[in-house]
Every structure is written in structure tokens, then in C-alpha cells.
Amino acid sequence: MLLATDLDGTFLAGSAADKERLYELVRAREDIQLVFVTGRGIRSVLTLLEDDILPRPEYIICDVGATVTHLASLVSVEPVQSDIAKLWPGDQVREKLKAVKGLLHQEAQQQYRCSYYYDDATDITTAREIAESLHCDLVLSAGKYLDILPRGVNKGNTLQQLLGVLALPHHDVLVAGDSMNDFSMYEMGFKGVVVGDAEPELLVRTAGMPNVLQAGSSGTGGILEAMAWFPEFGRYL
């Protein structure tokens, strides 16, 4: 199986016992392939991986789907990355969004997305109009994060493109997340788990989706719960 998981609130969350159990399981089973799918940038993820407690993924999809890297070589996955790069309009995104009231730019190194903090006073309508004029998508998550991404680029689509490169079957994937920037992974039809303590809007949007388990346990506990719940993944426990 391939476990494609968000980090914050998901693979990094849960009880100490659940984290230990899942991390050891991933390390021990050669037939479990791990992919991180996160809003963090690659430098942030590499810093996390300095802690030996965390299992090493084979691939890292960062920047809410805008970058995809093979960990061992630290080389971008092609042609997926080049296709994303072609869609990004460049520095004009940040320049035009300077006109939007209430946006606070996140000072993080990013190539193919712009990330901001927003609040109730932010002019989301104008930000969305600017994004559309630049052929970009605007993604809100956790009630405070706003991302501008190339149109059609998201966690789910980039994961799907990675599977194509690896020639892996769709049905052998389990996705896990807790916020709205994870929604595209469920929308792509992957079997998935929304872990406990997830963003309320994600729970609303995934309610009734036959491919999604809304887990009672948070973080790693929710992933373990999903592995037991989906018949095809129970054999890995």
C-alpha cells in the first residue's frame, strides 16, 4: 500500500502510543510506501526528518501540491514538476495581491505558490478575483491560511500525477488529512481518512463520501483506525 498523509494535525498528531505504533509499522513493512503530502515547504520537512523518530517517506509533495520531490536524491519528480512550473504566473501574483486588504504574506521560500494568513477582515472576494485573473486557484484552510496555486494544482492532483510516474494503482492508496487543503485527495476518489479533530468544513464536505472514513481518533490513531476499517488495508496491521 501507499500511505499518502498530511503532516500537521495528521501524521505528526495523535497519542504517543499511536504514533509509536504507526511509525514502527511503516518502518517494519517494506510493502508500505510512505508519501508526505503537506502545506509545508521542503526545508521545513527536511528539518522535521532530522528527528530519527519520524519514518522517512520516499516522496514529499510540498507546498499544497505545488512541488514534488524524491527524498533520497532531493530531485524533483519529472515531468510532474515541470508541468506545474509552466502554469505558475510568477512574481506578478504577489505584486497584485499587495492590493488586498487584510492579507499577511508568509515569509517562506516558495517557487510555485504564494501563501498568506487571513482573518475575518480580509477581502477574500478581491483576492479570489485576482487569483482567477492570473489563472490560479485560491485555497482556504484552518480558518487562517490562504494559498494561491496554479490552476488545477493541489494535493490530490499532484498525488495522482506521481502515481502515474510510479505506475502504481489507484486502489492501493490510503490518504489521510485534517484540513480543507486535503480535500482534493478525497475528491480524487482515493480511499481516505479524515482524522479526528479535523477542520469542521472538511467534515461537512466529506460527509457521505463512500471512499472516506471520518475517524474518531486523532492523528496517527485515525490512520490506524482507517487501516483496520478498509478491508484491503487490514492485512498490513
N, C-alpha and C positions, 0 to 999 in steps of 0.2 A: 504494500500500500504506500501511497504518498500522502503524508500529512502536511498540508499547507496551512500554516497558522499565523495569525496576527501575534504580536508580542505583548504590548502593554494591555493589561486587563485580560489577557488570554494565556499565552504560553508562559508569561512571567508572573502570572497570578495564581491564586489558589492556596490551599493549605500546604504546609511544609511536607506533610506526608504524601499528598497528591503530586506535588512537584517531584519529589524524590522517586516516586513510583513511575511516573510517566517518563522522566528523564532517563532513568535506568533502563526502562523498556525500549526507548528509542536507541540508546547506545548498544543494547544487547542484541537487538533484532536487526540482522543485516537486510532483511526484507522490508524494513520500514525506512522509506526515504523521506527526509525532512527538508521542507522549504519554508523559510520565513517570509511572510507577506505583511509588510509593515509600512506605516507612515514615516518611520524614522529614515534618516539618511544613512548611507553606507558607513560613514565614520562612526556614527553613534552605535550601529550594530556591531562593528568590529571591536569597539570599546567594551561592549557587553560580553563579547566572546573571549575577552581576556580572563574571564572567570571560568575556570575549568568545570564548574558545576553544570553549566549550560551545555547541552549537546550541540554539536556542530551541524549546521544544515549543509546540504550540498549546494543549494542555490538560495540567493537572497533577492526577493523582489522588494525594493525600497521605494520611498517617495510616492506612496499610494499607487504604485504600479508604473511609475514613470522611468524607473531604472531596474535592470535585472542583471545579476552578477553571479558567476560561478565562484564559489568561495575559495576553493583550493588554488585557483590560478589568479583570482581577482580580475578576471577578464569578463567584459560584457558579453551577454549571450546574443549572438547574431543568428539571423537577421532581425531579431525582435527589437534590439536596442536602436538599430539604425532606422527602423520603420517609425519608432516613437520620435526619434530626433527630428525626422523630416516634418513631423506635424507641429512642432513647437515654434511659435512665432518669435521667441527670443526676448530681448530686453524691453521691447515695447509693452509687454504685459505689465511689468512693474511700473513703468512710467505712466501708463494710462490709469492704473489703479490708484495712483497717488491722489487722484481727484475724488476718491470715495471717502466720505466721512466715516470715521469710526473704525477703520481698518488699521491694525498694527502689524507691520511686517515682521515675520520671524527671521531673525538673523542666523540663518543656517545655509550652508553651502548646498545649492541645488542647481541642477542643469536644466531639467525639463519640466519644472513646476514652480509655482510661487505659492508660498504658504503664509497665512495671516492668522491673527487672533481677531475674533469679532465679539460683539455683545449686542444687547437689545437696541442700542442706539445706532448701530451700523446700518448704512444704506445698502442693504443686500440687493434690492431691486436694481440699482445702478450698477453695482458690481457684477450682477448677472448679465446685464445688458452689454457691459464692456467685454465680458468673457465671451459672449455669443458673437460679438462683432469681430473678435480675434479667432473665431473657430475653436474655442476652448470650452471646457466644462467647468462648472463651479460645484464643489462638493463641500457640504457642511457636515461636521461630526462633533459629537460630545458636547454640543451646545456652545462651543468656543473656538473650534478650528475651522478655517476656511481655506480650501485648496483650489488653485487654478491649474488645470491639467489640459494637455492636448485633447481635442475632442475624441471621445471614444476610448481614451486611455484610463484604465482603472485597475484595481487589483484583480478582478475576475478575468478581464480580457487578457492581461499580461500573463496570468497563470495559464490560461487556455493556449496562448501562443507558445509558452515554454513547454507545455505538454506536447505540442506539435513538433517542436525541435527534438524532444526526447523520445518521441514516438511511444508515449505512454497512454493507456486507455483512460477515458473519462471516468469510468465506473470504479476505478481503483483509487480514487482520490477522496480524502476527507478534508474538508475545510473548516476552519474554526475562527471565530471572531466575536467582538463585543460592541462594535460601534458602527455608525452608518457608512463609514468608508469601507466597511467589509461587505456591505450589501451586494455589491456586484458579483461577489464569489457565489452567493446563493442564487442570485438571478441567472447566473450562467448554467444552473442546473446541477452543480456539484452536490453530492451528499455533504451535509454540513451540520455544524452545531453552533447555535448561539449560546454562549456560556452564561452562567448565572451572573447577576448584577450587570447585565448588558444595558446599553442605551435604550430607553423606553421606545423611541421611534423605531429602532431596529426590531424590537419585539413585535410592534404593531405591523411593520412591513413584512415580516416573515411568518406571521401567524397564518396557519393553514397551508403553508407550502409543504408539499408531501416529501420533499427531499431534505427538510430541515427539522432537527430536534432542538427545541428550546429547553436547555438543560436546567436542572435545579441547582447544580453545583457550580461554583465559580471557577474561572481559570482552568488550570490543568485538570481539576476534578470534573469539569464539564466535558473536556475532551475524552477522559476515561469513560465517562458516562455514555458518550456517543459511540465509542468503540464497542461497548457492550450492547448498545441498543440496535445498531445496524448489524444485521446478521453476517454480512460479508467481512466485517472487521473484528468480530468477536474472537476469531481464531488467533489474533495477534496478542491477545491479553494473556 
